Amino acid sequence: MKQQTILVTGGAGFVGSVCVELLVAQGYNVIVLDNLQTGNRRAVHPKARLVRGSIGLARLLQRIGRNTGTRHHLNYRCKSVIA
């Protein structure tokens, strides 16, 4: 059976990167889409593929889905300020 591919937006942030780590541990292929505005490239699991870009770019999302057969999307895109 072919491994499922999951797209995680915001996967370079704290919460998203924890999710990516768990998905990789479960054997999923993971693609992280993040613009790295608040996330960090080093937070992305080495077995995950990082695509730098914005979820607002419809053509980019279509290309990712078409080229990888991605059927699942988890969104961890958020911005928080801790004072």
N, CA, C and O atoms as a GROMACS GRO file, in nm:
protein
  332
    1MET      N    1   0.083  -0.118   0.000
    1MET     CA    2   0.000   0.000   0.000
    1MET      C    3   0.088   0.126   0.000
    1MET      O    4   0.185   0.135   0.075
    2LYS      N    5   0.053   0.221  -0.085
    2LYS     CA    6   0.130   0.344  -0.096
    2LYS      C    7   0.108   0.431   0.027
    2LYS      O    8  -0.004   0.442   0.078
    3GLN      N    9   0.217   0.492   0.075
    3GLN     CA   10   0.207   0.582   0.190
    3GLN      C   11   0.122   0.703   0.155
    3GLN      O   12   0.132   0.758   0.045
    4GLN      N   13   0.039   0.746   0.248
    4GLN     CA   14  -0.041   0.865   0.229
    4GLN      C   15   0.045   0.989   0.250
    4GLN      O   16   0.136   0.990   0.334
    5THR      N   17   0.014   1.092   0.174
    5THR     CA   18   0.083   1.219   0.188
    5THR      C   19  -0.011   1.319   0.251
    5THR      O   20  -0.126   1.332   0.209
    6ILE      N   21   0.037   1.389   0.351
    6ILE     CA   22  -0.042   1.488   0.423
    6ILE      C   23   0.027   1.623   0.412
    6ILE      O   24   0.147   1.635   0.434
    7LEU      N   25  -0.052   1.725   0.378
    7LEU     CA   26  -0.002   1.862   0.371
    7LEU      C   27  -0.031   1.930   0.504
    7LEU      O   28  -0.145   1.931   0.550
    8VAL      N   29   0.073   1.986   0.565
    8VAL     CA   30   0.057   2.058   0.692
    8VAL      C   31   0.097   2.202   0.667
    8VAL      O   32   0.214   2.232   0.645
    9THR      N   33  -0.002   2.293   0.672
    9THR     CA   34   0.031   2.435   0.658
    9THR      C   35   0.064   2.488   0.797
    9THR      O   36  -0.004   2.456   0.895
   10GLY      N   37   0.167   2.570   0.803
   10GLY     CA   38   0.213   2.619   0.932
   10GLY      C   39   0.298   2.517   1.006
   10GLY      O   40   0.313   2.525   1.128
   11GLY      N   41   0.352   2.421   0.932
   11GLY     CA   42   0.428   2.312   0.993
   11GLY      C   43   0.566   2.350   1.042
   11GLY      O   44   0.636   2.266   1.099
   12ALA      N   45   0.608   2.475   1.022
   12ALA     CA   46   0.738   2.521   1.073
   12ALA      C   47   0.722   2.598   1.204
   12ALA      O   48   0.820   2.646   1.260
   13GLY      N   49   0.599   2.610   1.251
   13GLY     CA   50   0.574   2.673   1.380
   13GLY      C   51   0.577   2.568   1.491
   13GLY      O   52   0.596   2.450   1.464
   14PHE      N   53   0.559   2.610   1.613
   14PHE     CA   54   0.571   2.518   1.726
   14PHE      C   55   0.467   2.406   1.721
   14PHE      O   56   0.504   2.289   1.720
   15VAL      N   57   0.339   2.440   1.716
   15VAL     CA   58   0.233   2.339   1.719
   15VAL      C   59   0.237   2.253   1.592
   15VAL      O   60   0.227   2.131   1.599
   16GLY      N   61   0.252   2.319   1.477
   16GLY     CA   62   0.257   2.245   1.351
   16GLY      C   63   0.374   2.150   1.344
   16GLY      O   64   0.360   2.039   1.292
   17SER      N   65   0.490   2.191   1.394
   17SER     CA   66   0.608   2.104   1.388
   17SER      C   67   0.593   1.981   1.477
   17SER      O   68   0.644   1.874   1.446
   18VAL      N   69   0.523   1.996   1.588
   18VAL     CA   70   0.495   1.879   1.674
   18VAL      C   71   0.404   1.782   1.601
   18VAL      O   72   0.424   1.660   1.606
   19CYS      N   73   0.303   1.835   1.533
   19CYS     CA   74   0.213   1.750   1.454
   19CYS      C   75   0.290   1.677   1.344
   19CYS      O   76   0.270   1.558   1.322
   20VAL      N   77   0.378   1.749   1.274
   20VAL     CA   78   0.458   1.689   1.168
   20VAL      C   79   0.543   1.575   1.224
   20VAL      O   80   0.553   1.469   1.162
   21GLU      N   81   0.604   1.597   1.338
   21GLU     CA   82   0.687   1.494   1.400
   21GLU      C   83   0.606   1.367   1.427
   21GLU      O   84   0.653   1.256   1.403
   22LEU      N   85   0.484   1.384   1.478
   22LEU     CA   86   0.398   1.269   1.507
   22LEU      C   87   0.355   1.198   1.378
   22LEU      O   88   0.351   1.075   1.374
   23LEU      N   89   0.324   1.273   1.275
   23LEU     CA   90   0.283   1.213   1.148
   23LEU      C   91   0.397   1.134   1.084
   23LEU      O   92   0.377   1.024   1.034
   24VAL      N   93   0.517   1.191   1.086
   24VAL     CA   94   0.634   1.121   1.031
   24VAL      C   95   0.658   0.992   1.109
   24VAL      O   96   0.689   0.888   1.050
   25ALA      N   97   0.645   0.997   1.242
   25ALA     CA   98   0.664   0.878   1.326
   25ALA      C   99   0.562   0.769   1.293
   25ALA      O  100   0.590   0.650   1.312
   26GLN      N  101   0.445   0.810   1.244
   26GLN     CA  102   0.341   0.714   1.207
   26GLN      C  103   0.358   0.662   1.064
   26GLN      O  104   0.280   0.577   1.019
   27GLY      N  105   0.458   0.713   0.993
   27GLY     CA  106   0.488   0.662   0.860
   27GLY      C  107   0.428   0.740   0.744
   27GLY      O  108   0.435   0.695   0.630
   28TYR      N  109   0.371   0.855   0.771
   28TYR     CA  110   0.315   0.936   0.664
   28TYR      C  111   0.423   1.015   0.592
   28TYR      O  112   0.524   1.052   0.652
   29ASN      N  113   0.401   1.040   0.463
   29ASN     CA  114   0.481   1.138   0.390
   29ASN      C  115   0.422   1.273   0.425
   29ASN      O  116   0.300   1.290   0.416
   30VAL      N  117   0.504   1.368   0.463
   30VAL     CA  118   0.453   1.497   0.507
   30VAL      C  119   0.516   1.609   0.424
   30VAL      O  120   0.637   1.614   0.404
   31ILE      N  121   0.430   1.696   0.376
   31ILE     CA  122   0.474   1.817   0.308
   31ILE      C  123   0.435   1.934   0.397
   31ILE      O  124   0.318   1.948   0.435
   32VAL      N  125   0.530   2.017   0.430
   32VAL     CA  126   0.506   2.136   0.512
   32VAL      C  127   0.503   2.256   0.419
   32VAL      O  128   0.598   2.282   0.344
   33LEU      N  129   0.392   2.331   0.424
   33LEU     CA  130   0.382   2.456   0.351
   33LEU      C  131   0.386   2.568   0.453
   33LEU      O  132   0.298   2.578   0.539
   34ASP      N  133   0.487   2.651   0.444
   34ASP     CA  134   0.503   2.759   0.542
   34ASP      C  135   0.578   2.874   0.476
   34ASP      O  136   0.671   2.851   0.398
   35ASN      N  137   0.537   2.997   0.505
   35ASN     CA  138   0.607   3.112   0.449
   35ASN      C  139   0.725   3.155   0.537
   35ASN      O  140   0.798   3.248   0.502
   36LEU      N  141   0.743   3.089   0.649
   36LEU     CA  142   0.853   3.113   0.743
   36LEU      C  143   0.852   3.255   0.800
   36LEU      O  144   0.955   3.305   0.846
   37GLN      N  145   0.736   3.318   0.796
   37GLN     CA  146   0.724   3.452   0.853
   37GLN      C  147   0.738   3.446   1.004
   37GLN      O  148   0.805   3.531   1.064
   38THR      N  149   0.675   3.346   1.066
   38THR     CA  150   0.690   3.328   1.211
   38THR      C  151   0.745   3.190   1.245
   38THR      O  152   0.788   3.167   1.358
   39GLY      N  153   0.745   3.098   1.148
   39GLY     CA  154   0.799   2.965   1.170
   39GLY      C  155   0.949   2.963   1.145
   39GLY      O  156   1.009   3.064   1.108
   40ASN      N  157   1.008   2.846   1.166
   40ASN     CA  158   1.152   2.832   1.153
   40ASN      C  159   1.184   2.705   1.074
   40ASN      O  160   1.132   2.598   1.106
   41ARG      N  161   1.268   2.718   0.974
   41ARG     CA  162   1.306   2.604   0.890
   41ARG      C  163   1.362   2.488   0.974
   41ARG      O  164   1.340   2.371   0.942
   42ARG      N  165   1.435   2.521   1.081
   42ARG     CA  166   1.496   2.417   1.166
   42ARG      C  167   1.392   2.337   1.245
   42ARG      O  168   1.422   2.229   1.295
   43ALA      N  169   1.271   2.390   1.255
   43ALA     CA  170   1.165   2.320   1.328
   43ALA      C  171   1.102   2.209   1.244
   43ALA      O  172   1.030   2.124   1.298
   44VAL      N  173   1.126   2.208   1.114
   44VAL     CA  174   1.067   2.109   1.024
   44VAL      C  175   1.145   1.979   1.033
   44VAL      O  176   1.267   1.977   1.020
   45HIS      N  177   1.074   1.871   1.054
   45HIS     CA  178   1.135   1.738   1.064
   45HIS      C  179   1.216   1.710   0.937
   45HIS      O  180   1.170   1.741   0.827
   46PRO      N  181   1.335   1.651   0.951
   46PRO     CA  182   1.420   1.626   0.834
   46PRO      C  183   1.358   1.534   0.729
   46PRO      O  184   1.397   1.538   0.612
   47LYS      N  185   1.262   1.450   0.768
   47LYS     CA  186   1.197   1.361   0.672
   47LYS      C  187   1.077   1.427   0.603
   47LYS      O  188   1.019   1.369   0.511
   48ALA      N  189   1.041   1.544   0.647
   48ALA     CA  190   0.930   1.617   0.585
   48ALA      C  191   0.987   1.707   0.475
   48ALA      O  192   1.101   1.752   0.483
   49ARG      N  193   0.907   1.730   0.374
   49ARG     CA  194   0.948   1.819   0.264
   49ARG      C  195   0.892   1.958   0.291
   49ARG      O  196   0.772   1.975   0.311
   50LEU      N  197   0.978   2.056   0.292
   50LEU     CA  198   0.938   2.194   0.315
   50LEU      C  199   0.917   2.266   0.183
   50LEU      O  200   1.006   2.267   0.097
   51VAL      N  201   0.799   2.325   0.167
   51VAL     CA  202   0.771   2.412   0.053
   51VAL      C  203   0.748   2.550   0.112
   51VAL      O  204   0.655   2.571   0.191
   52ARG      N  205   0.833   2.643   0.074
   52ARG     CA  206   0.819   2.778   0.126
   52ARG      C  207   0.720   2.854   0.038
   52ARG      O  208   0.742   2.873  -0.081
   53GLY      N  209   0.611   2.898   0.100
   53GLY     CA  210   0.508   2.969   0.026
   53GLY      C  211   0.389   2.996   0.115
   53GLY      O  212   0.389   2.965   0.234
   54SER      N  213   0.287   3.053   0.054
   54SER     CA  214   0.168   3.096   0.127
   54SER      C  215   0.048   3.010   0.090
   54SER      O  216   0.032   2.969  -0.025
   55ILE      N  217  -0.036   2.983   0.187
   55ILE     CA  218  -0.159   2.909   0.162
   55ILE      C  219  -0.253   2.990   0.073
   55ILE      O  220  -0.347   2.935   0.015
   56GLY      N  221  -0.229   3.120   0.062
   56GLY     CA  222  -0.312   3.206  -0.022
   56GLY      C  223  -0.283   3.193  -0.171
   56GLY      O  224  -0.352   3.254  -0.252
   57LEU      N  225  -0.182   3.117  -0.207
   57LEU     CA  226  -0.147   3.098  -0.349
   57LEU      C  227  -0.214   2.972  -0.401
   57LEU      O  228  -0.161   2.861  -0.386
   58ALA      N  229  -0.329   2.990  -0.463
   58ALA     CA  230  -0.409   2.875  -0.509
   58ALA      C  231  -0.333   2.787  -0.606
   58ALA      O  232  -0.344   2.664  -0.600
   59ARG      N  233  -0.256   2.847  -0.695
   59ARG     CA  234  -0.181   2.766  -0.793
   59ARG      C  235  -0.076   2.678  -0.725
   59ARG      O  236  -0.054   2.564  -0.766
   60LEU      N  237  -0.014   2.731  -0.622
   60LEU     CA  238   0.085   2.652  -0.549
   60LEU      C  239   0.017   2.532  -0.482
   60LEU      O  240   0.069   2.420  -0.489
   61LEU      N  241  -0.097   2.554  -0.419
   61LEU     CA  242  -0.170   2.444  -0.355
   61LEU      C  243  -0.215   2.340  -0.457
   61LEU      O  244  -0.206   2.220  -0.431
   62GLN      N  245  -0.262   2.385  -0.572
   62GLN     CA  246  -0.303   2.292  -0.677
   62GLN      C  247  -0.185   2.209  -0.725
   62GLN      O  248  -0.198   2.089  -0.747
   63ARG      N  249  -0.070   2.274  -0.743
   63ARG     CA  250   0.050   2.203  -0.790
   63ARG      C  251   0.096   2.100  -0.687
   63ARG      O  252   0.133   1.988  -0.724
   64ILE      N  253   0.092   2.136  -0.560
   64ILE     CA  254   0.130   2.041  -0.455
   64ILE      C  255   0.037   1.920  -0.458
   64ILE      O  256   0.082   1.806  -0.455
   65GLY      N  257  -0.093   1.945  -0.465
   65GLY     CA  258  -0.190   1.836  -0.467
   65GLY      C  259  -0.177   1.749  -0.590
   65GLY      O  260  -0.184   1.626  -0.580
   66ARG      N  261  -0.159   1.810  -0.704
   66ARG     CA  262  -0.149   1.736  -0.831
   66ARG      C  263  -0.021   1.653  -0.837
   66ARG      O  264  -0.024   1.538  -0.881
   67ASN      N  265   0.091   1.710  -0.794
   67ASN     CA  266   0.220   1.642  -0.804
   67ASN      C  267   0.242   1.535  -0.698
   67ASN      O  268   0.325   1.446  -0.718
   68THR      N  269   0.171   1.542  -0.588
   68THR     CA  270   0.197   1.448  -0.479
   68THR      C  271   0.078   1.358  -0.447
   68THR      O  272   0.093   1.261  -0.372
   69GLY      N  273  -0.037   1.387  -0.502
   69GLY     CA  274  -0.156   1.308  -0.470
   69GLY      C  275  -0.207   1.334  -0.329
   69GLY      O  276  -0.276   1.251  -0.271
   70THR      N  277  -0.173   1.449  -0.274
   70THR     CA  278  -0.214   1.483  -0.138
   70THR      C  279  -0.366   1.489  -0.128
   70THR      O  280  -0.431   1.554  -0.209
   71ARG      N  281  -0.422   1.421  -0.028
   71ARG     CA  282  -0.566   1.420  -0.008
   71ARG      C  283  -0.605   1.478   0.127
   71ARG      O  284  -0.723   1.506   0.151
   72HIS      N  285  -0.508   1.498   0.216
   72HIS     CA  286  -0.537   1.546   0.350
   72HIS      C  287  -0.459   1.674   0.377
   72HIS      O  288  -0.345   1.690   0.333
   73HIS      N  289  -0.523   1.764   0.449
   73HIS     CA  290  -0.460   1.892   0.479
   73HIS      C  291  -0.489   1.927   0.625
   73HIS      O  292  -0.604   1.930   0.668
   74LEU      N  293  -0.384   1.953   0.700
   74LEU     CA  294  -0.397   1.999   0.838
   74LEU      C  295  -0.344   2.141   0.844
   74LEU      O  296  -0.235   2.169   0.795
   75ASN      N  297  -0.420   2.230   0.904
   75ASN     CA  298  -0.382   2.372   0.907
   75ASN      C  299  -0.343   2.412   1.048
   75ASN      O  300  -0.426   2.414   1.139
   76TYR      N  301  -0.216   2.445   1.066
   76TYR     CA  302  -0.166   2.495   1.194
   76TYR      C  303  -0.112   2.636   1.176
   76TYR      O  304  -0.021   2.679   1.248
   77ARG      N  305  -0.168   2.707   1.082
   77ARG     CA  306  -0.127   2.844   1.054
   77ARG      C  307  -0.191   2.937   1.157
   77ARG      O  308  -0.313   2.949   1.163
   78CYS      N  309  -0.110   3.000   1.234
   78CYS     CA  310  -0.163   3.093   1.333
   78CYS      C  311  -0.054   3.193   1.373
   78CYS      O  312   0.064   3.173   1.346
   79LYS      N  313  -0.098   3.297   1.434
   79LYS     CA  314  -0.002   3.398   1.481
   79LYS      C  315  -0.043   3.433   1.623
   79LYS      O  316  -0.159   3.464   1.650
   80SER      N  317   0.052   3.427   1.712
   80SER     CA  318   0.022   3.462   1.851
   80SER      C  319   0.133   3.551   1.904
   80SER      O  320   0.248   3.545   1.861
   81VAL      N  321   0.095   3.632   1.998
   81VAL     CA  322   0.190   3.722   2.062
   81VAL      C  323   0.189   3.689   2.210
   81VAL      O  324   0.084   3.692   2.275
   82ILE      N  325   0.306   3.659   2.264
   82ILE     CA  326   0.317   3.628   2.405
   82ILE      C  327   0.388   3.745   2.472
   82ILE      O  328   0.503   3.777   2.438
   83ALA      N  329   0.320   3.807   2.566
   83ALA     CA  330   0.378   3.925   2.630
   83ALA      C  331   0.435   3.890   2.766
   83ALA      O  332   0.489   3.977   2.835
   0.00000   0.00000   0.00000
